[in-house]
Amino acid sequence: MSAHRTLSRTVATAALALVAALGLSGCAAQGQDLPRQEIVIAGGVSGGIYAGYGAALAEVLGRELRVDATALSTAGSLENLRLVGSGEALLGFAQSDTAADAIAGTGPFSEPLPIAGVARLYEEYVHVVVRADSDVDQLSDLAGRAISLGAPNSGVAAAAARILAEAEVDPEQIDNPRLGLDDSLAALRAGEIEGFFWVGGLPTPGLQEFSQEVPIRLVSIEHRLVDRLNERHGGVYRTAEFPAGLYGRDEVSVTMTVPNYLIVNEAVPDDVVRDALAAVFRTRAEVATRVPTAALLDRRLAIFTAPLELHPGAAAYYRETKH
């Protein structure tokens, strides 16, 4: 069987399961005992916003759509794109830069993936974290150090590679243990690494908790470097400051941000995406009590998922709810 047919069958199976669940929910409400269907959401690493957001969405979507919904622990954007692209997950989170590579079949992706946008969720900030007493002052100081550049198959690793290339820092000169967030925090606490890269919303829960025990600094990513990255990668980045007082810091540091999207396979039926997205917006305030970043979801901005095409089911929802 061809890879294309296998992909189509997997996606169709996942989508039809949710269609069936939505269609049968009315029968269940009338008292019939029917098996519940299952959907999967590709989340993220422990201690990051993807993980918490995914778990919260699984809970509310399971209730609202009357399905069994599960949030997977993943390495982040790259793995999420592959899971959604293969149909192993119905929904997932991804950075716009890695999503751009996925649909183009470039960078870490050997062929284009059939990914569409559901909603622009929030801006993710690139964190280059070191201890407060570190002598690392700028990106060029990372050469020759033990610095985690992110877990394999993560958007963090992809972003770190681009940033270092533009800063003319050879990754081969960095001792990179390729850790996720929790392991990076543990290694920094133990003195096994001098710093790490992280890409996430503000504040990232695991890092916020860590900073209350171990003072940290955030190394700046200057606007000139961000401008050069935008020239090479389609203008998906912007420059921003970390808010004063974040993670217990007093100093000002600047960085780059990248939009974060809720994604779906383009083969998923329109009504499935529309109904799932309606449930996401309907429960936004509830989810925000657990994941404050969820409060940033804005119907007026959610449609801007370039370079991803907005899924037709998502576009239908936005048209129907336009004020």
N, C-alpha and C positions, 0 to 999 in steps of 0.2 A: 504494500500500500504506500502511496506517495506521502511525503511529509505534509503536502498541502491538504490532502484528504484527511490525514490523521488530525491535523490542526482544526480543520473545519468540523470534523465529527466531535472533537473534544469541546470546542466552543459551543456547538449546537446543543450538546448534551447538557452543559452547564446552564445555558440560556433557557432551554426548554424546561429544565427542572424548576427554574424560578417562574416561568410562565405558568407552569402547572400549579405551582404553589399559590400564585396570585389568583388563578382562576378557581382553584378549589377552596380558597379561603371562605368564600361565600357559603359553600356547602358545609364547611366545618362550623360556621356560625349557626347553621340550622341544626346542629347536633350530630352530624355524621362523623364517625371516628375515622379520620383519614390520615395516612402517613404524612409526616412533615418532610418537606424538601430541604436540601442543604445548599447554602451558598458560602463562598470563601472570599475573604477580604485579605489582600496582601498588605501586611502592616509594616513593621520595622523592628529595630533592635530595642532591647530592654533599656529603659531610661530615656528614650527619645520620644518625640511627639507622635511620630507615626504609630508606635506601638499603642500608646494610650488612645489616640484618635481611632485607630482600627478596632480596638476592643470596644470602645464606646459605640461606634457605628454598628458593629456586629450585634450588640445588645439591642439597640433601638430598631435596627432594620429587621432583626429576628422577630421582635414584637409587632412592629407596624405591618410587616409583610407576611407574618405568620409562617415563617420558615425557621430552620435551624441555621444560624449564621455563625461562622467561625472566623476569627482573626488569626492569620498566620504570623509567627515571628520570622522575620526575614532580615537579610543584610541591608536592605534599603532599596533605592530606586532601580538599580540595574536588575536585581532579582525580581522585583515587583513587575517590571516591564516584561520580563521573560515569562513570569507566571500568568500575567493577564494575556500576553500575546499567544501563549499556548492554550489558553482556556482553562488552566488549572485554578485560576482565581477569577471571580467575576469583576471585582473592583480592586483598585490598588492606588497607592500614592507614588508619585514620581516627580522629580525635579524637571523643569522644562528643558534644561540643557541635555540631560541624559535621554529624555523623551525625544528630543530632536535627533540625537544619534540613532535611537531605536527605529524611528520611522524612515530614516535615510539609509539604514543598514551600514553605518560607519562606526569608527571607534571600536568599542568592545562588541559590537553587533555585526555578525558576518552576513546577515541579510535583513531586509526591512521587516519590521513587525507590524501587524495590523492593529495599531493602537489609535484610539480616539479620545478626545477630551470630554469629561463630564462637567467639571467645574474647576475654576481657579480658586484655591483655598486660602492661601496666605503666602507671605514672603519668607523664605528661609535665609538665614544669615550664616555666612562662612565664619567659623570660629577657628582661630589658630591659638591654641591654649598652651600656656606655660605657667610654671609657678611664679608667684609674685616676685621672688628673689632671683629669678633667672637672669642671666646676662644676654639672653636672646632679645634683641631690640627690633630687628627687622627680618624680612624673609631670607635675605642672604646669609644671616647668621645660622640658619638651619643646617647648612652643609656640615657634615662631619658629626652630626648629633644623632641620638636615638629619638626618632620622632615617628609616631604612628600616623600613616597617611590614609587610614581608614580600612575597614574590612574589605575583603575581596567581594566583588559583585555589588559594591555600594556606590551610590552617587557621591559620597564623600571622597572615595578613592579617585573617581573620575575628575571631580573638581580640583582636588589637590594636585593631580598630575598636570592639569592645565595651568594652574596658578604657578607651580614651580617652574614649568617650562617658560612661562612669560617672564618670571623673575630671574631666569637664567641660573637656576639651581638644579644641578644634575641629581635626580632621584637616586642614582647609583652611589652618590656620596652620603646618602642618609641611611642609617640603620633603621629600617622600617619593619616592625613586627606585624603590621597589617591587622590591627585590632579594631573591634567595634567600640561603642561608647563605654559600656560598663567595664570592659577589660582595659581600655585606655585610662579610665579613672583609677582603677586598681593599680595599674602599672606606674602611673604618675605618683600616686600616694606612696608606693613602695620604692620610688626612686629608680625604677627600671627603665623609664624613658624620661626625656626632658620636656616633652610636649606632644601634642597631637592635633590633628585636624578633625573638625566636626562641622556638619552642615545641618541646621535645624532651626525651628521657630524659637521665639523668645517668650519667656525663658525656657530653655530646655530643662525639664524637671531633674534629671540625674545630675546635670552640671550645676544647677542651682543648689541642690542639696550638698554636693561636694564642696562648693565654694564657701559654704558656711563652716567647713572643717579645715580646708586647706586654701589659703589665699592664692588667687590666680591673677594672671594678666592675659590680655588678648592682644596679640601682635597685629598691627595694622596691615591692611591690604590697600595700598594707596590708589587714588582715583585714576592716575595715569595708567597703572597696570590694568585696571578694570576697563578703561577705554580701549586698550589694545586687545583685550580679550573679546570685547564686543565686536571689534573689527573682524576678528577671526571667526566668531561663533554666532553671528546673526543678531546681535544686540539684545540677548536675553538677560543680561546682568545690569545691575545699577549699583551705585555707591551709596552707602548709608552709614550712619554712626550708631554704635551701640549706645542705648540710653544710659544716662548717668545713673550710677548706683547699681546697675545690673551686675549680678554675681559678686556684689560687695566691692566693686571697683570704684576708685576715685578718678583715675585718669581717663582721658578721652581717647578712643581708638576708632578707626574707620575700617570698613570692610566692604565686601560686595554681597549683594543679595540675589537670589534666584527664585522665581515663582514656583510654587508647588501646586500640582494638579491632582485631582481625582480622575483616574483613567479607567477605560473599559476597552474590551476588544471591539473592533468596528463591526464584527459580525453579530453582536448581540442584538436581538430585536428591539425596535424603537420603544414599544410599550413597556418593556422590562426596564430600560434605562430611565424612561420618564417616571415610572412609578417609584423606582428606587430613589431617584433624585428628589422627587416630591417628599418622600419620607425623610431624606437628609435635611431638607429645609424645614420641614414640619417639626423636627426634633432638635433643631440647631441650639435653642436656648438650653434645653436639657443637657445636651452633650457638652455645652460650654461650661456647665457647672463642674464637670470632671476634667475637661480639656479646654482651658481658657482660650487657646488659639482658635478654637472652633467659632468663637464669637466674631472672628474676622471674615467669615464667609458672608459675602455681600452679593445679592442677586444682580446688581448693576455691573459688578466687576467679574462675576463668575464666568461670564461668557467668553472672556479673553484668554483662550488657551493656546494661542499661537506658540510654536508652529504646528501644533496638533489641530486637526479639524475637529470642530465640535460635533459630537455624535448627534445624528438627527433626532434621536429620542430626547436628548438633553435640550437641543434647540427648540423642540416642540414644547417642552415644559416652560422654557423661558418666554416663548411667545404667548403661551396661555396665561402666564402669571404676570405679564407686563402691565405696569400701572400707568 
